[in-house]
Amino acid sequence: MRQDCGSCHGLTLKGGLGPDIRPGALSHYEAETLKGVILDGIPGTPMPPWRPLLSEAEADWIADYLLNGESE
């Protein structure tokens, strides 16, 4: 995930071409909203749709990871 997302959001996920996607920066989003962005992208922005490459379960996992950070 870090390499794919990090290529635009920075390897530390603090932002780059894309915005900061660490838990604190995304705390106002619902998991389902993030899942939609992950799967369908954001038209008119560099955020691509990942639906051709990810399952719904994988997008759920990524959304949870983005909202809650790494498990200790």
C-alpha positions as CSV (number, residue, x, y, z in Angstrom):
1,M,0.0,0.0,0.0
2,R,2.7,2.5,0.9
3,Q,4.3,2.2,-2.5
4,D,1.1,2.5,-4.5
5,C,-0.4,5.3,-2.4
6,G,2.9,6.8,-1.5
7,S,3.8,7.5,-5.1
8,C,1.3,10.4,-5.0
9,H,0.6,10.9,-1.3
10,G,4.3,10.7,-0.2
11,L,5.9,7.6,1.3
12,T,5.1,8.8,4.8
13,L,1.5,9.6,3.5
14,K,1.9,13.2,4.7
15,G,1.1,14.5,1.2
16,G,2.7,15.2,-2.1
17,L,0.8,15.4,-5.4
18,G,-2.1,14.1,-3.4
19,P,-3.2,15.3,0.1
20,D,-2.1,14.0,3.5
21,I,-3.9,10.7,4.1
22,R,-2.8,9.9,7.7
23,P,-5.5,9.1,10.2
24,G,-5.6,12.6,11.7
25,A,-6.1,14.2,8.3
26,L,-8.9,11.8,7.4
27,S,-10.7,11.6,10.7
28,H,-13.7,13.6,9.5
29,Y,-14.4,11.0,6.7
30,E,-16.6,7.9,7.0
31,A,-15.0,4.6,6.0
32,E,-17.6,4.1,3.3
33,T,-16.7,7.5,1.8
34,L,-13.0,6.6,1.7
35,K,-13.8,3.2,0.2
36,G,-15.7,4.9,-2.6
37,V,-12.8,7.3,-3.3
38,I,-10.4,4.3,-3.3
39,L,-12.5,2.3,-5.7
40,D,-13.8,5.0,-8.0
41,G,-11.2,7.8,-7.8
42,I,-12.1,11.4,-7.9
43,P,-12.9,12.7,-11.5
44,G,-11.0,15.8,-12.5
45,T,-8.1,15.0,-10.1
46,P,-5.0,12.8,-10.2
47,M,-6.8,10.3,-7.9
48,P,-7.4,7.2,-10.1
49,P,-10.0,4.5,-9.7
50,W,-8.5,1.4,-8.2
51,R,-11.7,-0.7,-8.7
52,P,-10.0,-2.6,-11.6
53,L,-7.2,-3.7,-9.3
54,L,-8.8,-4.0,-5.8
55,S,-11.7,-6.0,-4.4
56,E,-14.3,-4.4,-2.2
57,A,-12.8,-6.2,0.8
58,E,-9.3,-4.8,0.0
59,A,-10.8,-1.3,-0.3
60,D,-12.5,-1.8,3.1
61,W,-9.2,-2.8,4.6
62,I,-7.4,0.2,3.2
63,A,-10.1,2.6,4.4
64,D,-9.8,1.1,7.9
65,Y,-6.0,1.4,7.7
66,L,-6.2,5.0,6.7
67,L,-8.6,5.9,9.4
68,N,-7.0,3.9,12.2
69,G,-3.3,3.6,11.3
70,E,-1.2,0.5,11.7
71,S,-2.0,-2.2,14.2
72,E,0.5,-2.4,17.0
